[in-house]
Amino acid sequence: MSSKQNVENGGQVVYVSHESKILKDNPLDDPWARNFPVYLPAEYQQKPQRRYPVLFDLVGYTGSGHSHTNWRNFEENVPEKLNRLISTGAMPPCIVVFPDCFTSLGGNQYINSSAIGRYADYLTRELVPCIDREFRTKAAREHRGCFGKSSGGYGAMVHAMKYPDTWGAIANHSGDSYFEFVYQAEWPAVLTTLQRYATTEKRKQPPQTASARPGMDDGRIGRFLKDVHSRDQLQGSDIMALMMICMAATYDPDRKAPLGFRIPYDLNTGELLEKRWARWRRHDPIHMVAEHRKNLARARGIYIDCGWRDQYHIHFGTRRLSLALKKHNIKHRYEEFDGTHSGIDARMDKSLPYLAKVLR
């Protein structure tokens, strides 16, 4: 492991190179050596005896940790936000890690998948110990948390459920939940996009019968992915199709299926495949609370928020998630705000101080 420092106003951003054994044989053949930023508060160099709580920033789909430390027009990046919040006393100093978990499917949900890779293990078994070795952390779950938006919010929520020995607190901004609302409305347009990649014969005369192998790729998904990876620029419909394919590879991996996963709809008729959809629902946070209630009860803090105009309708899912937590007497903080799914980094002004205070 090696590092290179880049001094910011106030704190420092340290760039860490890490070679992952867990990602080395990932099924997408994505890079297993990753470079990612780590934020150190201004006093880190001034107080060499002091140790700090740690936060991991799980970015949304199509992002990587670098996207939160790059320069931004008309607004702060996350290190600049941390400098302001810490210098004004709004939050205590902490170390913040910005992992790079990008994949050739556009991202992942920070869980293990035989079709994408073991990204939950990558975070909990490799990056957490790596950061504790290399920096002056308070190396215990009581002082370690994660936060994220969208796919990152989903990842944070699921990690609170499944990895309570790693994470003491989490923040979930607009994280995917209530899959019937979030995903199902997008699939008709995605199936139409994929139809362009059917065989020439099927494009000229689309079949009016169900697929021979429902939920399996008949070649069109593979051709779509090959085309997407050959282009420099993608359209919105391409991104949405890629995202739904990524979700299928996350929630319904199958080593015996073409490409290593199945989809929840018939490619020809658009029929919802109930057996396949049941696999997705098992990963929906609103259905996971009861099973993981004891782990969630161990959290020192759970913060959830969502804009009530979210264009993916995630606010309905976060409401149901909050109600499920209340049903099982799991303490959490839930807020809604007048906003959409876009441009909501200002909400970190609430979640970051919350996490840093409960984890210090």
Secondary structure, 3 states (H helix, E strand, C coil): CEEEEEECCCCEEEEEEEECCCCCCCCCCCCCEEEEEEEECHHHCCCCCCCECEEEEECCCCCCHHHHCCCCCCCCCHHHHHHHHHHCCCCCCCEEECCCCCCCCCCCCCCEECCCEEHHHHHHHHHHHHHHHHCCECCCHHHEEEEEECHHHHHHHHHHHHCCCCCCEEEEECCCCCHHHHCHHHHHHHHHHHHCCCCHHHHHCCCCCCCCCCCCCCCHHHHHHHHHHHCCCCCHHHHHHHHHHHHHHHHCECCCCHHHECCCECCCCCCECHHHHHHHHCCCHHHHCCCCHHHHHCCCEEEEEEECCCCCCHHHHHHHHHHHHHHCCCCCEEEEECCCCCCCHHHHHHHHHHHHHHHC
